[in-house]
Amino acid sequence: MEEGQKVKLHKWPTAVKPVYQTKEQYLTLLSDHVKELNSLQQLLYASNRHSVLMIFQAMDAAGKDGAIKHVMSGVNPQGCQVHSFKHPTPAEQEHDFLWRTTRCLPERGQIGIFNRSYYEEVLIVRVHPEILLSEGVPEEDPEGKTIWKERYRSITDLENHLYRNGTRIIKFFLHLSEEEQRKRFLERIDNPDKNWKFSAADIQERKFWKHYMNAYEECLSATSTRQAPWYIVPADDKENARLIVSQIVVDTLRTLKMSYPKSDAKRLQELKEIRKQLEKPD
């Protein structure tokens, strides 16, 4: 989405015509994306000029875990790190709201993935103001009247800073319909192998659906920038969502001016001498 664009999520589709026609074609397209992503990740690591941060936000059961698992399935684990952020610990609450995530930012040459992120601080915290009270909001804003705009600014300032220093940020909102979430919750209940994915808390959060949609609309509108845009991905079709995500990641990596390091004359001479040693029989 474009910078400054006002989002009304009911106008954004949760399902679109899939880019694949058969299961076999889906697997082929995903495999092609994964192979290219693997090559681009190796180039990212070798060139050591940029890092990539992928952020996934969504309602429960939207498919964040599955998208990460399938899209990144062929990437060297040494070049990719996944971090999941749940409720902050007491120690984390003693710091500013960006502290716990900035500690996990990817190094140059690395791909970092945030399964949920600092955006939780303007989403779940906004829906549940009691969490905000536990964070020690400064006395000059005891009712949180300006805190959301201030946090949006802190987030965009951080992302602009990261961009200037070589980190490319790709932000995905997996846009799931309320009805599709209901179906996936029922599947988790009916399938013994998926029971572990479901908890009573999921149903409690579902009651706040409209509040979450309002919070997401404000967040997406305020924090999508040219340097770090939001991609609103229709998520009712898991396979199609994965293909959309993987294509966006590949396209982003393609835009980076990456190349394998070239050896200078001194290095070439060194390699030549080493080759001579290796050519000698033991």
C-alpha positions in Angstrom: 0.0 0.0 0.0 1.1 3.6 -0.7 2.4 6.0 1.9 -0.4 8.1 3.5 -3.1 5.8 2.1 -6.1 5.5 4.5 -7.1 1.9 5.0 -10.6 0.6 5.4 -10.1 -3.2 5.7 -13.7 -4.1 4.7 -12.8 -2.7 1.3 -9.7 -4.9 1.0 -10.4 -8.5 -0.2 -9.5 -11.5 2.0 -9.7 -13.8 -1.1 -8.7 -13.2 -4.7 -8.4 -15.3 -7.8 -5.4 -17.7 -7.1 -2.3 -17.4 -9.1 -2.3 -21.2 -9.4 -4.8 -23.6 -10.9 -3.9 -26.9 -9.4 -2.1 -28.2 -6.3 0.8 -29.4 -8.5 1.1 -25.9 -10.1 1.1 -24.4 -6.6 3.9 -26.7 -5.5 5.9 -25.9 -8.6 5.6 -22.2 -8.3 6.4 -22.3 -4.6 9.5 -24.5 -5.3 10.7 -22.0 -7.9 10.3 -19.1 -5.5 12.1 -21.0 -2.7 15.0 -21.9 -5.0 15.5 -18.3 -6.2 15.1 -17.1 -2.6 17.9 -19.4 -1.5 20.2 -18.1 -4.3 19.4 -14.5 -3.4 20.0 -15.2 0.3 23.4 -16.6 -0.4 24.2 -13.5 -2.5 22.9 -11.3 0.4 25.2 -13.0 2.8 28.2 -12.9 0.5 27.8 -9.2 -0.5 27.4 -8.3 3.2 25.9 -4.8 2.5 22.2 -5.2 3.4 20.0 -7.1 5.8 16.3 -7.9 5.4 13.6 -7.8 8.1 10.3 -9.5 7.4 7.4 -8.7 9.7 4.3 -10.8 9.9 1.1 -9.4 11.6 -2.3 -11.0 11.5 -5.3 -12.2 13.5 -5.1 -15.7 15.0 -5.2 -18.6 12.5 -4.3 -16.3 9.5 -1.4 -18.5 8.5 1.7 -16.7 9.7 3.5 -19.8 10.9 2.7 -21.7 7.7 3.8 -18.8 5.5 7.2 -18.5 7.3 7.7 -22.3 7.2 6.9 -22.8 3.5 8.4 -19.6 2.1 11.7 -20.0 4.0 12.0 -23.8 3.7 15.0 -23.7 1.3 17.0 -20.9 3.0 20.2 -21.8 4.8 19.3 -21.6 8.5 22.7 -19.9 9.2 21.4 -16.9 7.2 17.9 -16.6 8.6 16.6 -16.1 12.1 12.9 -16.2 13.3 11.8 -14.4 16.4 8.3 -14.7 17.9 7.1 -12.0 20.3 4.4 -12.8 22.8 3.4 -10.9 26.0 6.4 -8.9 27.3 8.2 -10.1 30.4 8.5 -8.0 33.5 12.1 -7.1 32.6 11.1 -6.1 29.0 8.3 -3.9 30.4 10.9 -1.9 32.3 12.3 -0.7 28.9 10.9 1.4 26.1 8.4 -0.5 23.9 10.9 -1.0 21.0 13.7 -2.4 23.2 13.0 -6.1 23.1 12.6 -6.2 19.3 15.6 -4.0 18.4 17.8 -6.5 20.2 16.8 -9.1 17.6 17.3 -7.1 14.4 19.2 -8.9 11.7 22.9 -8.3 11.0 24.2 -7.4 7.5 23.9 -10.4 5.2 21.1 -11.9 7.3 17.3 -12.3 6.9 15.4 -11.7 10.1 11.7 -12.7 10.6 9.5 -11.2 13.2 6.4 -13.4 13.9 4.5 -10.6 15.5 6.6 -7.6 16.3 6.8 -4.1 17.9 3.5 -3.5 16.1 1.8 -5.5 18.9 2.4 -2.3 21.0 -0.1 -0.4 18.8 -2.5 -3.3 18.3 -3.2 -5.6 21.2 -2.1 -2.9 23.6 -4.6 -0.5 22.0 -7.4 -3.1 22.2 -6.5 -4.0 25.8 -5.7 -0.7 27.5 -5.0 -2.5 30.8 -1.7 -3.7 29.2 -0.8 -0.1 28.6 -1.2 0.7 32.3 1.3 -2.0 33.2 3.9 -0.4 31.0 4.3 2.7 33.1 2.9 5.3 30.7 4.5 8.8 31.5 2.4 10.9 33.8 2.0 13.6 31.2 -0.2 11.2 29.2 -2.0 9.1 31.9 -5.0 8.4 29.7 -3.0 7.5 26.5 -4.6 10.3 24.4 -1.5 10.9 22.3 0.5 7.8 22.8 -0.6 6.0 19.6 0.5 8.9 17.4 3.8 9.0 19.3 4.4 5.3 19.0 3.6 5.4 15.2 6.2 8.1 14.9 8.8 6.1 17.0 8.2 3.1 14.7 8.5 5.0 11.4 11.6 6.9 12.7 13.2 3.5 13.6 12.3 2.0 10.2 13.6 5.0 8.3 16.8 4.8 10.4 17.2 1.1 9.5 16.6 1.7 5.8 19.3 4.4 5.7 21.7 1.8 7.2 20.9 -0.9 4.8 18.0 -2.9 6.3 15.1 -3.5 4.0 11.9 -4.1 5.8 9.0 -6.1 4.3 5.8 -5.9 6.3 3.0 -8.4 5.7 -0.5 -8.1 7.1 -2.3 -11.4 6.4 -5.9 -10.3 5.9 -8.2 -13.1 7.1 -12.0 -12.9 7.1 -13.9 -13.5 10.4 -15.7 -16.4 8.8 -12.5 -18.1 7.6 -11.1 -17.8 11.1 -14.2 -19.5 12.5 -13.7 -22.4 10.1 -10.0 -22.8 11.0 -10.8 -22.7 14.7 -13.3 -25.5 14.2 -10.7 -27.5 12.2 -8.3 -27.1 15.1 -10.9 -28.4 17.5 -11.9 -31.3 15.3 -8.4 -32.4 14.2 -6.6 -34.0 17.2 -3.2 -33.2 15.6 -4.2 -29.5 15.7 -5.7 -29.3 19.1 -2.5 -27.9 20.5 -2.9 -24.8 18.3 -6.2 -23.8 20.0 -6.9 -22.3 23.4 -9.8 -20.7 25.1 -8.0 -17.3 24.9 -8.4 -17.5 21.1 -12.2 -17.3 21.4 -11.9 -14.5 23.9 -9.8 -12.4 21.5 -12.2 -13.2 18.7 -14.8 -11.1 20.6 -12.7 -8.1 20.0 -12.6 -8.5 16.2 -14.0 -5.1 15.3 -11.7 -3.4 17.8 -8.7 -5.2 16.2 -9.8 -4.2 12.7 -10.0 -0.5 13.8 -6.5 -0.8 15.4 -5.1 -2.4 12.3 -6.6 0.3 10.0 -5.1 3.1 12.1 -1.7 1.3 12.3 -1.5 0.4 8.6 -2.5 3.9 7.5 0.0 5.6 9.8 3.1 3.4 9.3 3.2 2.4 5.6 6.0 4.3 4.1 8.0 4.2 0.8 11.0 2.8 2.7 8.9 0.2 4.7 5.5 -0.4 3.0 2.8 -2.7 4.3 1.6 -5.5 2.0 -2.0 -6.5 2.8 -2.1 -10.1 1.7 -5.5 -11.9 1.1 -5.2 -14.8 3.5 -8.4 -16.9 3.2 -6.4 -19.1 0.7 -3.3 -20.2 2.5 -1.5 -21.5 -0.6 -2.2 -18.3 -2.5 -1.0 -16.2 0.4 2.3 -18.1 0.5 2.9 -17.5 -3.2 2.1 -13.8 -2.9 4.5 -13.5 0.1 7.3 -15.4 -1.6 7.0 -13.4 -4.8 7.2 -10.1 -2.8 10.3 -11.3 -0.9 12.0 -12.4 -4.1 11.2 -9.1 -5.9 12.5 -7.1 -2.9 15.8 -9.0 -2.9 16.2 -8.5 -6.6 16.1 -4.7 -6.2 19.2 -4.8 -4.1 22.5 -4.0 -5.8 24.2 -7.2 -4.7 27.3 -9.0 -6.2 29.8 -11.5 -5.0 33.0 -9.9 -3.7 35.7 -9.7 -6.4 39.2 -10.8 -5.6 41.9 -8.1 -6.1 45.4 -8.9 -7.5 46.8 -9.7 -4.1 44.0 -12.2 -3.4 44.3 -13.8 -6.8 48.0 -14.3 -6.3 47.4 -15.8 -2.9 44.8 -18.3 -4.4 47.3 -19.1 -7.1 49.9 -20.1 -4.6 47.5 -22.2 -2.6 46.4 -23.9 -5.8 50.0 -24.9 -6.5 50.3 -26.4 -3.0 47.1 -28.4 -3.5 48.2 -29.7 -6.9 51.3 -31.3 -5.3 50.8 -35.0 -4.6 50.9 -35.9 -0.9 
